[in-house]
Amino acid sequence: MNRLDDHVDHVLITQKQLEDRIRALGSQISADYAGKDLLLVCVLKGAVIFLADLVRSIHAAHAIDFMAISSYGTGTESSGVVRILKDLDASIEGRNVLIVEDIIDTGRTLDYILRNLATRSPASLAVCALLSKPSRRELDVPIAYVGFEIPNEFVVGYGLDFAEVYRNLPYIGVLKREEYGEAG
């Protein structure tokens, strides 16, 4: 079996760049939410590694919760159909909610999440995304904190997957086209 690194065409964002940017995001979020009831909502599965590093960089008190959303399946293009697979465990009424996402592509999934959570009466609702692909955006969605804007390439690593593989790479890399073939 080949090493996962062998399936990556090139590294787009290094481990060091990720560490530095996440530390900066944590500092900004800490300042913005100091003294507030902050709840980080991690969108599973892709954002879990980002969340783990982000929470260690946030020095304001906060809690975490998780949602699992489906919109991709095993392909590389969004299906356009968004479903909640796992909902929040706690009420968000009156809380300052920060959605933690791995990547914002078309904006359809995020738009669905924002509309859904807004009906639950949070005090505030904002988004922190590790990656944003503005060239793919179909819906205008507000993103308060962005780690990196990236080109329209299929990326894996640092929580992002293709068919549930590659999440454990410590960097963001562009997957070789032959690895996903006609799926992309």
PyMOL commands that place a pseudoatom at each C-alpha (Angstrom):
pseudoatom trace, name=CA, resn=MET, resi=1, chain=A, elem=C, hetatm=0, pos=[0.000, 0.000, 0.000]
pseudoatom trace, name=CA, resn=ASN, resi=2, chain=A, elem=C, hetatm=0, pos=[1.284, 3.479, -0.890]
pseudoatom trace, name=CA, resn=ARG, resi=3, chain=A, elem=C, hetatm=0, pos=[1.765, 6.120, 1.729]
pseudoatom trace, name=CA, resn=LEU, resi=4, chain=A, elem=C, hetatm=0, pos=[-0.980, 8.753, 1.711]
pseudoatom trace, name=CA, resn=ASP, resi=5, chain=A, elem=C, hetatm=0, pos=[1.580, 11.457, 0.899]
pseudoatom trace, name=CA, resn=ASP, resi=6, chain=A, elem=C, hetatm=0, pos=[2.201, 9.698, -2.422]
pseudoatom trace, name=CA, resn=HIS, resi=7, chain=A, elem=C, hetatm=0, pos=[-1.387, 10.476, -3.463]
pseudoatom trace, name=CA, resn=VAL, resi=8, chain=A, elem=C, hetatm=0, pos=[-0.929, 14.228, -2.959]
pseudoatom trace, name=CA, resn=ASP, resi=9, chain=A, elem=C, hetatm=0, pos=[0.079, 16.284, -5.979]
pseudoatom trace, name=CA, resn=HIS, resi=10, chain=A, elem=C, hetatm=0, pos=[1.464, 19.153, -3.884]
pseudoatom trace, name=CA, resn=VAL, resi=11, chain=A, elem=C, hetatm=0, pos=[1.176, 20.767, -0.469]
pseudoatom trace, name=CA, resn=LEU, resi=12, chain=A, elem=C, hetatm=0, pos=[-1.021, 23.850, -0.580]
pseudoatom trace, name=CA, resn=ILE, resi=13, chain=A, elem=C, hetatm=0, pos=[-0.765, 24.873, 3.099]
pseudoatom trace, name=CA, resn=THR, resi=14, chain=A, elem=C, hetatm=0, pos=[2.026, 23.568, 5.321]
pseudoatom trace, name=CA, resn=GLN, resi=15, chain=A, elem=C, hetatm=0, pos=[1.660, 22.347, 8.884]
pseudoatom trace, name=CA, resn=LYS, resi=16, chain=A, elem=C, hetatm=0, pos=[3.541, 25.442, 10.110]
pseudoatom trace, name=CA, resn=GLN, resi=17, chain=A, elem=C, hetatm=0, pos=[1.253, 27.781, 8.159]
pseudoatom trace, name=CA, resn=LEU, resi=18, chain=A, elem=C, hetatm=0, pos=[-1.778, 26.033, 9.677]
pseudoatom trace, name=CA, resn=GLU, resi=19, chain=A, elem=C, hetatm=0, pos=[-0.369, 26.316, 13.206]
pseudoatom trace, name=CA, resn=ASP, resi=20, chain=A, elem=C, hetatm=0, pos=[0.453, 30.010, 12.809]
pseudoatom trace, name=CA, resn=ARG, resi=21, chain=A, elem=C, hetatm=0, pos=[-2.907, 30.959, 11.285]
pseudoatom trace, name=CA, resn=ILE, resi=22, chain=A, elem=C, hetatm=0, pos=[-4.939, 28.968, 13.815]
pseudoatom trace, name=CA, resn=ARG, resi=23, chain=A, elem=C, hetatm=0, pos=[-3.057, 30.620, 16.667]
pseudoatom trace, name=CA, resn=ALA, resi=24, chain=A, elem=C, hetatm=0, pos=[-3.931, 34.031, 15.149]
pseudoatom trace, name=CA, resn=LEU, resi=25, chain=A, elem=C, hetatm=0, pos=[-7.598, 33.035, 14.717]
pseudoatom trace, name=CA, resn=GLY, resi=26, chain=A, elem=C, hetatm=0, pos=[-7.695, 31.872, 18.344]
pseudoatom trace, name=CA, resn=SER, resi=27, chain=A, elem=C, hetatm=0, pos=[-6.332, 35.204, 19.546]
pseudoatom trace, name=CA, resn=GLN, resi=28, chain=A, elem=C, hetatm=0, pos=[-8.873, 37.153, 17.496]
pseudoatom trace, name=CA, resn=ILE, resi=29, chain=A, elem=C, hetatm=0, pos=[-11.783, 34.982, 18.665]
pseudoatom trace, name=CA, resn=SER, resi=30, chain=A, elem=C, hetatm=0, pos=[-10.567, 35.255, 22.289]
pseudoatom trace, name=CA, resn=ALA, resi=31, chain=A, elem=C, hetatm=0, pos=[-10.621, 39.052, 22.070]
pseudoatom trace, name=CA, resn=ASP, resi=32, chain=A, elem=C, hetatm=0, pos=[-13.978, 39.210, 20.280]
pseudoatom trace, name=CA, resn=TYR, resi=33, chain=A, elem=C, hetatm=0, pos=[-15.745, 36.870, 22.724]
pseudoatom trace, name=CA, resn=ALA, resi=34, chain=A, elem=C, hetatm=0, pos=[-14.074, 37.822, 26.014]
pseudoatom trace, name=CA, resn=GLY, resi=35, chain=A, elem=C, hetatm=0, pos=[-16.647, 37.704, 28.802]
pseudoatom trace, name=CA, resn=LYS, resi=36, chain=A, elem=C, hetatm=0, pos=[-19.362, 36.241, 26.549]
pseudoatom trace, name=CA, resn=ASP, resi=37, chain=A, elem=C, hetatm=0, pos=[-21.102, 32.867, 26.652]
pseudoatom trace, name=CA, resn=LEU, resi=38, chain=A, elem=C, hetatm=0, pos=[-19.367, 31.290, 23.642]
pseudoatom trace, name=CA, resn=LEU, resi=39, chain=A, elem=C, hetatm=0, pos=[-20.383, 27.972, 22.139]
pseudoatom trace, name=CA, resn=LEU, resi=40, chain=A, elem=C, hetatm=0, pos=[-18.266, 26.512, 19.344]
pseudoatom trace, name=CA, resn=VAL, resi=41, chain=A, elem=C, hetatm=0, pos=[-20.297, 24.247, 17.050]
pseudoatom trace, name=CA, resn=CYS, resi=42, chain=A, elem=C, hetatm=0, pos=[-18.025, 21.910, 15.131]
pseudoatom trace, name=CA, resn=VAL, resi=43, chain=A, elem=C, hetatm=0, pos=[-19.331, 20.587, 11.834]
pseudoatom trace, name=CA, resn=LEU, resi=44, chain=A, elem=C, hetatm=0, pos=[-18.293, 16.940, 11.678]
pseudoatom trace, name=CA, resn=LYS, resi=45, chain=A, elem=C, hetatm=0, pos=[-16.281, 15.198, 10.503]
pseudoatom trace, name=CA, resn=GLY, resi=46, chain=A, elem=C, hetatm=0, pos=[-13.984, 17.494, 8.570]
pseudoatom trace, name=CA, resn=ALA, resi=47, chain=A, elem=C, hetatm=0, pos=[-13.631, 20.300, 11.114]
pseudoatom trace, name=CA, resn=VAL, resi=48, chain=A, elem=C, hetatm=0, pos=[-12.756, 18.166, 14.150]
pseudoatom trace, name=CA, resn=ILE, resi=49, chain=A, elem=C, hetatm=0, pos=[-8.966, 18.456, 13.775]
pseudoatom trace, name=CA, resn=PHE, resi=50, chain=A, elem=C, hetatm=0, pos=[-9.265, 22.198, 13.154]
pseudoatom trace, name=CA, resn=LEU, resi=51, chain=A, elem=C, hetatm=0, pos=[-11.517, 22.501, 16.228]
pseudoatom trace, name=CA, resn=ALA, resi=52, chain=A, elem=C, hetatm=0, pos=[-9.049, 20.592, 18.415]
pseudoatom trace, name=CA, resn=ASP, resi=53, chain=A, elem=C, hetatm=0, pos=[-6.252, 23.015, 17.575]
pseudoatom trace, name=CA, resn=LEU, resi=54, chain=A, elem=C, hetatm=0, pos=[-8.500, 26.086, 17.583]
pseudoatom trace, name=CA, resn=VAL, resi=55, chain=A, elem=C, hetatm=0, pos=[-9.880, 25.487, 21.101]
pseudoatom trace, name=CA, resn=ARG, resi=56, chain=A, elem=C, hetatm=0, pos=[-6.330, 25.295, 22.452]
pseudoatom trace, name=CA, resn=SER, resi=57, chain=A, elem=C, hetatm=0, pos=[-5.721, 28.743, 20.936]
pseudoatom trace, name=CA, resn=ILE, resi=58, chain=A, elem=C, hetatm=0, pos=[-8.872, 30.354, 22.347]
pseudoatom trace, name=CA, resn=HIS, resi=59, chain=A, elem=C, hetatm=0, pos=[-8.323, 31.819, 25.793]
pseudoatom trace, name=CA, resn=ALA, resi=60, chain=A, elem=C, hetatm=0, pos=[-11.902, 32.991, 26.354]
pseudoatom trace, name=CA, resn=ALA, resi=61, chain=A, elem=C, hetatm=0, pos=[-14.190, 30.600, 28.201]
pseudoatom trace, name=CA, resn=HIS, resi=62, chain=A, elem=C, hetatm=0, pos=[-16.175, 28.447, 25.805]
pseudoatom trace, name=CA, resn=ALA, resi=63, chain=A, elem=C, hetatm=0, pos=[-18.062, 25.203, 25.377]
pseudoatom trace, name=CA, resn=ILE, resi=64, chain=A, elem=C, hetatm=0, pos=[-18.216, 22.919, 22.356]
pseudoatom trace, name=CA, resn=ASP, resi=65, chain=A, elem=C, hetatm=0, pos=[-20.921, 20.935, 20.620]
pseudoatom trace, name=CA, resn=PHE, resi=66, chain=A, elem=C, hetatm=0, pos=[-21.112, 19.008, 17.355]
pseudoatom trace, name=CA, resn=MET, resi=67, chain=A, elem=C, hetatm=0, pos=[-23.308, 18.709, 14.281]
pseudoatom trace, name=CA, resn=ALA, resi=68, chain=A, elem=C, hetatm=0, pos=[-22.909, 16.221, 11.469]
pseudoatom trace, name=CA, resn=ILE, resi=69, chain=A, elem=C, hetatm=0, pos=[-24.128, 17.383, 8.083]
pseudoatom trace, name=CA, resn=SER, resi=70, chain=A, elem=C, hetatm=0, pos=[-24.176, 15.446, 4.841]
pseudoatom trace, name=CA, resn=SER, resi=71, chain=A, elem=C, hetatm=0, pos=[-23.840, 17.094, 1.453]
pseudoatom trace, name=CA, resn=TYR, resi=72, chain=A, elem=C, hetatm=0, pos=[-20.984, 15.349, -0.325]
pseudoatom trace, name=CA, resn=GLY, resi=73, chain=A, elem=C, hetatm=0, pos=[-21.211, 11.571, 0.012]
pseudoatom trace, name=CA, resn=THR, resi=74, chain=A, elem=C, hetatm=0, pos=[-18.066, 10.056, -1.475]
pseudoatom trace, name=CA, resn=GLY, resi=75, chain=A, elem=C, hetatm=0, pos=[-17.744, 12.395, -4.462]
pseudoatom trace, name=CA, resn=THR, resi=76, chain=A, elem=C, hetatm=0, pos=[-15.815, 15.602, -4.867]
pseudoatom trace, name=CA, resn=GLU, resi=77, chain=A, elem=C, hetatm=0, pos=[-18.789, 17.794, -5.816]
pseudoatom trace, name=CA, resn=SER, resi=78, chain=A, elem=C, hetatm=0, pos=[-21.572, 18.739, -3.424]
pseudoatom trace, name=CA, resn=SER, resi=79, chain=A, elem=C, hetatm=0, pos=[-24.771, 16.798, -4.069]
pseudoatom trace, name=CA, resn=GLY, resi=80, chain=A, elem=C, hetatm=0, pos=[-26.814, 19.930, -3.321]
pseudoatom trace, name=CA, resn=VAL, resi=81, chain=A, elem=C, hetatm=0, pos=[-28.894, 17.954, -0.810]
pseudoatom trace, name=CA, resn=VAL, resi=82, chain=A, elem=C, hetatm=0, pos=[-28.102, 18.845, 2.799]
pseudoatom trace, name=CA, resn=ARG, resi=83, chain=A, elem=C, hetatm=0, pos=[-29.158, 16.663, 5.731]
pseudoatom trace, name=CA, resn=ILE, resi=84, chain=A, elem=C, hetatm=0, pos=[-28.514, 16.820, 9.469]
pseudoatom trace, name=CA, resn=LEU, resi=85, chain=A, elem=C, hetatm=0, pos=[-27.065, 13.478, 10.537]
pseudoatom trace, name=CA, resn=LYS, resi=86, chain=A, elem=C, hetatm=0, pos=[-26.315, 14.536, 14.148]
pseudoatom trace, name=CA, resn=ASP, resi=87, chain=A, elem=C, hetatm=0, pos=[-27.894, 17.552, 15.788]
pseudoatom trace, name=CA, resn=LEU, resi=88, chain=A, elem=C, hetatm=0, pos=[-26.663, 19.611, 18.731]
pseudoatom trace, name=CA, resn=ASP, resi=89, chain=A, elem=C, hetatm=0, pos=[-26.923, 18.127, 22.213]
pseudoatom trace, name=CA, resn=ALA, resi=90, chain=A, elem=C, hetatm=0, pos=[-27.711, 21.409, 23.975]
pseudoatom trace, name=CA, resn=SER, resi=91, chain=A, elem=C, hetatm=0, pos=[-29.943, 24.415, 23.397]
pseudoatom trace, name=CA, resn=ILE, resi=92, chain=A, elem=C, hetatm=0, pos=[-28.267, 27.457, 21.824]
pseudoatom trace, name=CA, resn=GLU, resi=93, chain=A, elem=C, hetatm=0, pos=[-30.967, 29.903, 22.893]
pseudoatom trace, name=CA, resn=GLY, resi=94, chain=A, elem=C, hetatm=0, pos=[-29.363, 33.129, 24.123]
pseudoatom trace, name=CA, resn=ARG, resi=95, chain=A, elem=C, hetatm=0, pos=[-25.813, 31.891, 23.451]
pseudoatom trace, name=CA, resn=ASN, resi=96, chain=A, elem=C, hetatm=0, pos=[-23.108, 33.286, 21.201]
pseudoatom trace, name=CA, resn=VAL, resi=97, chain=A, elem=C, hetatm=0, pos=[-22.620, 30.533, 18.634]
pseudoatom trace, name=CA, resn=LEU, resi=98, chain=A, elem=C, hetatm=0, pos=[-19.529, 30.224, 16.457]
pseudoatom trace, name=CA, resn=ILE, resi=99, chain=A, elem=C, hetatm=0, pos=[-19.836, 27.562, 13.765]
pseudoatom trace, name=CA, resn=VAL, resi=100, chain=A, elem=C, hetatm=0, pos=[-16.470, 25.904, 13.067]
pseudoatom trace, name=CA, resn=GLU, resi=101, chain=A, elem=C, hetatm=0, pos=[-16.245, 24.593, 9.495]
pseudoatom trace, name=CA, resn=ASP, resi=102, chain=A, elem=C, hetatm=0, pos=[-13.417, 22.969, 7.582]
pseudoatom trace, name=CA, resn=ILE, resi=103, chain=A, elem=C, hetatm=0, pos=[-14.187, 24.416, 4.133]
pseudoatom trace, name=CA, resn=ILE, resi=104, chain=A, elem=C, hetatm=0, pos=[-16.765, 26.689, 2.539]
pseudoatom trace, name=CA, resn=ASP, resi=105, chain=A, elem=C, hetatm=0, pos=[-17.248, 25.792, -1.108]
pseudoatom trace, name=CA, resn=THR, resi=106, chain=A, elem=C, hetatm=0, pos=[-20.597, 26.632, -2.758]
pseudoatom trace, name=CA, resn=GLY, resi=107, chain=A, elem=C, hetatm=0, pos=[-21.998, 27.953, 0.525]
pseudoatom trace, name=CA, resn=ARG, resi=108, chain=A, elem=C, hetatm=0, pos=[-25.085, 25.730, 0.340]
pseudoatom trace, name=CA, resn=THR, resi=109, chain=A, elem=C, hetatm=0, pos=[-24.259, 23.642, 3.416]
pseudoatom trace, name=CA, resn=LEU, resi=110, chain=A, elem=C, hetatm=0, pos=[-23.312, 26.673, 5.486]
pseudoatom trace, name=CA, resn=ASP, resi=111, chain=A, elem=C, hetatm=0, pos=[-26.432, 28.550, 4.374]
pseudoatom trace, name=CA, resn=TYR, resi=112, chain=A, elem=C, hetatm=0, pos=[-28.542, 25.589, 5.522]
pseudoatom trace, name=CA, resn=ILE, resi=113, chain=A, elem=C, hetatm=0, pos=[-26.767, 25.440, 8.894]
pseudoatom trace, name=CA, resn=LEU, resi=114, chain=A, elem=C, hetatm=0, pos=[-27.090, 29.204, 9.454]
pseudoatom trace, name=CA, resn=ARG, resi=115, chain=A, elem=C, hetatm=0, pos=[-30.792, 29.243, 8.597]
pseudoatom trace, name=CA, resn=ASN, resi=116, chain=A, elem=C, hetatm=0, pos=[-31.435, 26.204, 10.791]
pseudoatom trace, name=CA, resn=LEU, resi=117, chain=A, elem=C, hetatm=0, pos=[-29.542, 27.537, 13.825]
pseudoatom trace, name=CA, resn=ALA, resi=118, chain=A, elem=C, hetatm=0, pos=[-31.013, 31.048, 13.488]
pseudoatom trace, name=CA, resn=THR, resi=119, chain=A, elem=C, hetatm=0, pos=[-34.457, 29.580, 14.225]
pseudoatom trace, name=CA, resn=ARG, resi=120, chain=A, elem=C, hetatm=0, pos=[-33.151, 28.469, 17.638]
pseudoatom trace, name=CA, resn=SER, resi=121, chain=A, elem=C, hetatm=0, pos=[-32.737, 32.051, 18.981]
pseudoatom trace, name=CA, resn=PRO, resi=122, chain=A, elem=C, hetatm=0, pos=[-28.981, 32.337, 19.609]
pseudoatom trace, name=CA, resn=ALA, resi=123, chain=A, elem=C, hetatm=0, pos=[-27.680, 35.666, 20.950]
pseudoatom trace, name=CA, resn=SER, resi=124, chain=A, elem=C, hetatm=0, pos=[-25.320, 35.758, 17.969]
pseudoatom trace, name=CA, resn=LEU, resi=125, chain=A, elem=C, hetatm=0, pos=[-24.353, 33.448, 15.147]
pseudoatom trace, name=CA, resn=ALA, resi=126, chain=A, elem=C, hetatm=0, pos=[-21.032, 33.615, 13.293]
pseudoatom trace, name=CA, resn=VAL, resi=127, chain=A, elem=C, hetatm=0, pos=[-18.753, 31.358, 11.250]
pseudoatom trace, name=CA, resn=CYS, resi=128, chain=A, elem=C, hetatm=0, pos=[-15.095, 30.400, 11.483]
pseudoatom trace, name=CA, resn=ALA, resi=129, chain=A, elem=C, hetatm=0, pos=[-13.887, 28.465, 8.436]
pseudoatom trace, name=CA, resn=LEU, resi=130, chain=A, elem=C, hetatm=0, pos=[-10.427, 27.033, 7.987]
pseudoatom trace, name=CA, resn=LEU, resi=131, chain=A, elem=C, hetatm=0, pos=[-10.690, 27.227, 4.195]
pseudoatom trace, name=CA, resn=SER, resi=132, chain=A, elem=C, hetatm=0, pos=[-12.782, 29.230, 1.754]
pseudoatom trace, name=CA, resn=LYS, resi=133, chain=A, elem=C, hetatm=0, pos=[-13.113, 28.734, -2.010]
pseudoatom trace, name=CA, resn=PRO, resi=134, chain=A, elem=C, hetatm=0, pos=[-14.645, 32.051, -3.126]
pseudoatom trace, name=CA, resn=SER, resi=135, chain=A, elem=C, hetatm=0, pos=[-14.498, 31.084, -6.816]
pseudoatom trace, name=CA, resn=ARG, resi=136, chain=A, elem=C, hetatm=0, pos=[-17.007, 28.269, -6.144]
pseudoatom trace, name=CA, resn=ARG, resi=137, chain=A, elem=C, hetatm=0, pos=[-19.477, 30.309, -4.083]
pseudoatom trace, name=CA, resn=GLU, resi=138, chain=A, elem=C, hetatm=0, pos=[-23.094, 30.037, -5.229]
pseudoatom trace, name=CA, resn=LEU, resi=139, chain=A, elem=C, hetatm=0, pos=[-24.667, 31.584, -2.132]
pseudoatom trace, name=CA, resn=ASP, resi=140, chain=A, elem=C, hetatm=0, pos=[-23.373, 34.643, -0.313]
pseudoatom trace, name=CA, resn=VAL, resi=141, chain=A, elem=C, hetatm=0, pos=[-22.705, 33.454, 3.231]
pseudoatom trace, name=CA, resn=PRO, resi=142, chain=A, elem=C, hetatm=0, pos=[-21.115, 35.551, 5.980]
pseudoatom trace, name=CA, resn=ILE, resi=143, chain=A, elem=C, hetatm=0, pos=[-17.777, 34.222, 7.240]
pseudoatom trace, name=CA, resn=ALA, resi=144, chain=A, elem=C, hetatm=0, pos=[-16.426, 36.154, 10.223]
pseudoatom trace, name=CA, resn=TYR, resi=145, chain=A, elem=C, hetatm=0, pos=[-13.109, 34.289, 10.474]
pseudoatom trace, name=CA, resn=VAL, resi=146, chain=A, elem=C, hetatm=0, pos=[-11.281, 32.702, 7.523]
pseudoatom trace, name=CA, resn=GLY, resi=147, chain=A, elem=C, hetatm=0, pos=[-8.080, 30.756, 7.837]
pseudoatom trace, name=CA, resn=PHE, resi=148, chain=A, elem=C, hetatm=0, pos=[-7.122, 30.665, 4.161]
pseudoatom trace, name=CA, resn=GLU, resi=149, chain=A, elem=C, hetatm=0, pos=[-8.711, 31.431, 0.806]
pseudoatom trace, name=CA, resn=ILE, resi=150, chain=A, elem=C, hetatm=0, pos=[-7.788, 28.697, -1.650]
pseudoatom trace, name=CA, resn=PRO, resi=151, chain=A, elem=C, hetatm=0, pos=[-8.172, 28.089, -5.394]
pseudoatom trace, name=CA, resn=ASN, resi=152, chain=A, elem=C, hetatm=0, pos=[-10.689, 25.648, -6.846]
pseudoatom trace, name=CA, resn=GLU, resi=153, chain=A, elem=C, hetatm=0, pos=[-8.669, 22.485, -6.286]
pseudoatom trace, name=CA, resn=PHE, resi=154, chain=A, elem=C, hetatm=0, pos=[-9.658, 19.271, -4.517]
pseudoatom trace, name=CA, resn=VAL, resi=155, chain=A, elem=C, hetatm=0, pos=[-7.874, 19.389, -1.167]
pseudoatom trace, name=CA, resn=VAL, resi=156, chain=A, elem=C, hetatm=0, pos=[-7.327, 16.791, 1.536]
pseudoatom trace, name=CA, resn=GLY, resi=157, chain=A, elem=C, hetatm=0, pos=[-5.566, 16.618, 4.860]
pseudoatom trace, name=CA, resn=TYR, resi=158, chain=A, elem=C, hetatm=0, pos=[-5.938, 18.224, 8.269]
pseudoatom trace, name=CA, resn=GLY, resi=159, chain=A, elem=C, hetatm=0, pos=[-9.444, 16.779, 8.600]
pseudoatom trace, name=CA, resn=LEU, resi=160, chain=A, elem=C, hetatm=0, pos=[-10.502, 17.028, 4.960]
pseudoatom trace, name=CA, resn=ASP, resi=161, chain=A, elem=C, hetatm=0, pos=[-11.071, 13.733, 3.235]
pseudoatom trace, name=CA, resn=PHE, resi=162, chain=A, elem=C, hetatm=0, pos=[-11.804, 11.923, 0.034]
pseudoatom trace, name=CA, resn=ALA, resi=163, chain=A, elem=C, hetatm=0, pos=[-13.975, 8.855, 0.684]
pseudoatom trace, name=CA, resn=GLU, resi=164, chain=A, elem=C, hetatm=0, pos=[-13.075, 9.064, 4.414]
pseudoatom trace, name=CA, resn=VAL, resi=165, chain=A, elem=C, hetatm=0, pos=[-9.310, 8.858, 3.774]
pseudoatom trace, name=CA, resn=TYR, resi=166, chain=A, elem=C, hetatm=0, pos=[-6.498, 11.471, 4.086]
pseudoatom trace, name=CA, resn=ARG, resi=167, chain=A, elem=C, hetatm=0, pos=[-7.926, 13.285, 7.150]
pseudoatom trace, name=CA, resn=ASN, resi=168, chain=A, elem=C, hetatm=0, pos=[-4.764, 12.499, 9.128]
pseudoatom trace, name=CA, resn=LEU, resi=169, chain=A, elem=C, hetatm=0, pos=[-2.320, 14.363, 6.873]
pseudoatom trace, name=CA, resn=PRO, resi=170, chain=A, elem=C, hetatm=0, pos=[-0.784, 17.225, 8.921]
pseudoatom trace, name=CA, resn=TYR, resi=171, chain=A, elem=C, hetatm=0, pos=[-1.072, 19.707, 6.023]
pseudoatom trace, name=CA, resn=ILE, resi=172, chain=A, elem=C, hetatm=0, pos=[-3.567, 20.710, 3.319]
pseudoatom trace, name=CA, resn=GLY, resi=173, chain=A, elem=C, hetatm=0, pos=[-2.640, 19.099, 0.014]
pseudoatom trace, name=CA, resn=VAL, resi=174, chain=A, elem=C, hetatm=0, pos=[-4.079, 18.881, -3.473]
pseudoatom trace, name=CA, resn=LEU, resi=175, chain=A, elem=C, hetatm=0, pos=[-5.114, 15.319, -4.246]
pseudoatom trace, name=CA, resn=LYS, resi=176, chain=A, elem=C, hetatm=0, pos=[-3.749, 13.853, -7.469]
pseudoatom trace, name=CA, resn=ARG, resi=177, chain=A, elem=C, hetatm=0, pos=[-6.472, 13.713, -10.090]
pseudoatom trace, name=CA, resn=GLU, resi=178, chain=A, elem=C, hetatm=0, pos=[-5.920, 9.980, -10.706]
pseudoatom trace, name=CA, resn=GLU, resi=179, chain=A, elem=C, hetatm=0, pos=[-6.861, 9.309, -7.067]
pseudoatom trace, name=CA, resn=TYR, resi=180, chain=A, elem=C, hetatm=0, pos=[-10.413, 10.543, -7.536]
pseudoatom trace, name=CA, resn=GLY, resi=181, chain=A, elem=C, hetatm=0, pos=[-10.722, 10.247, -11.337]
pseudoatom trace, name=CA, resn=GLU, resi=182, chain=A, elem=C, hetatm=0, pos=[-14.254, 10.704, -12.631]
pseudoatom trace, name=CA, resn=ALA, resi=183, chain=A, elem=C, hetatm=0, pos=[-15.599, 11.462, -9.144]
pseudoatom trace, name=CA, resn=GLY, resi=184, chain=A, elem=C, hetatm=0, pos=[-14.311, 15.033, -9.541]
for i in range(1, 184): cmd.bond("trace and resi %d" % i, "trace and resi %d" % (i + 1))
show_as sticks, trace
zoom trace
